[in-house]
């Protein structure tokens, strides 16, 4: 079986990392500022972005992915270094917060791009 990351469209992932439009990959997907509010339309190609519906998918994926990564890492660090619980709470709380805030916008952009790619009829295309 081929590793799933090898099957991903690299240009699509790059556009989503920069939070660009799934159609033209040039226009901004989000409104200005640190917000998760989508623009109504792409400034570049005019795609109606308001038709997208990622719902809670990105947040659920992040819960599973970060839980899968951070919990074993915290257990490993505890076994090797034996940190007190308050240090674990601070370190892993800050790590989880920064990873969540930093990756929620690109992950939401990726879910929207996958919807556009695999269900173009939902977009009126």
C-alpha positions in Angstrom: 0.0 0.0 0.0 1.3 3.4 -0.9 1.6 5.9 1.9 -1.4 8.3 1.6 0.7 11.5 1.8 2.3 10.5 -1.5 -1.1 10.6 -3.2 -1.9 14.1 -2.1 -1.8 16.9 -4.6 1.2 19.0 -3.6 0.0 22.2 -5.2 -3.3 21.8 -3.4 -1.6 21.3 0.0 0.7 24.3 -0.7 -2.3 26.5 -1.6 -4.1 25.4 1.5 -1.1 26.0 3.7 -1.2 29.6 2.5 -5.1 29.7 2.8 -5.7 30.4 -0.8 -8.8 29.8 -3.0 -9.3 26.1 -4.0 -10.2 27.0 -7.6 -7.6 29.6 -8.7 -5.1 29.1 -5.7 -4.4 32.8 -5.8 -7.1 34.7 -3.9 -7.3 34.7 -0.1 -9.8 32.3 1.5 -10.3 34.1 4.8 -11.2 37.6 5.7 -8.4 39.9 7.1 -7.1 39.3 10.6 -6.7 36.2 12.7 -10.2 34.9 12.1 -11.9 31.8 10.7 -14.5 33.9 8.8 -14.5 33.0 5.1 -14.8 35.6 2.4 -18.0 35.6 0.4 -16.2 35.4 -2.9 -12.7 34.9 -4.1 -11.2 38.3 -5.2 -9.3 36.7 -8.1 -11.7 34.2 -9.7 -15.1 35.0 -8.2 -15.7 31.6 -6.7 -18.6 31.7 -4.2 -16.8 30.5 -1.1 -19.9 30.9 1.1 -21.2 27.6 -0.4 -18.5 25.7 1.5 -19.4 23.8 4.6 -16.5 22.3 6.6 -18.6 22.4 9.8 -16.6 20.9 12.8 -14.4 18.6 10.6 -11.2 20.5 11.0 -11.5 20.7 14.8 -12.3 17.0 15.1 -9.4 16.1 12.9 -7.1 18.3 15.1 -8.3 16.7 18.3 -7.5 13.2 16.9 -4.2 14.1 15.3 -2.8 16.2 18.2 -4.1 13.7 20.7 -2.4 10.9 18.8 0.9 12.9 18.7 1.0 14.7 22.0 -0.1 12.1 24.5 2.5 9.5 23.6 5.1 12.2 23.4 4.1 13.4 26.9 4.3 9.9 28.2 7.8 9.4 26.7 9.0 12.6 28.1 7.7 11.7 31.5 9.4 8.3 31.4 12.7 9.8 30.3 12.9 13.0 32.3 10.3 12.5 35.1 8.9 16.1 35.0 6.5 17.2 37.7 2.9 17.4 36.7 2.7 21.1 36.7 5.6 21.3 34.2 3.7 18.8 32.0 0.5 20.9 32.2 2.3 24.0 31.2 4.5 22.5 28.4 1.8 20.3 26.8 -1.0 22.9 27.2 1.1 25.6 25.5 2.1 23.1 22.7 -1.5 22.0 22.1 -2.7 25.6 22.1 -0.1 26.8 19.6 -0.4 23.7 17.3 -4.2 24.0 17.3 -4.3 27.8 16.6 -1.5 27.5 14.0 -3.0 24.6 12.0 -6.7 25.2 12.2 -6.9 27.7 9.3 -4.8 25.6 6.9 -6.7 22.4 7.8 -10.0 24.1 7.3 -8.7 25.4 3.9 -7.7 21.9 3.0 -11.1 20.4 3.8 -12.8 23.2 1.7 -10.4 22.4 -1.1 -11.2 18.7 -0.9 -14.9 19.5 -1.1 -14.3 21.6 -4.1 -12.2 19.0 -5.8 -14.4 16.0 -5.1 -17.9 17.5 -5.1 -17.9 20.3 -7.7 -21.6 20.0 -8.1 -22.1 21.5 -4.6 -20.3 24.7 -5.8 -22.5 25.2 -8.9 -19.5 24.5 -11.2 
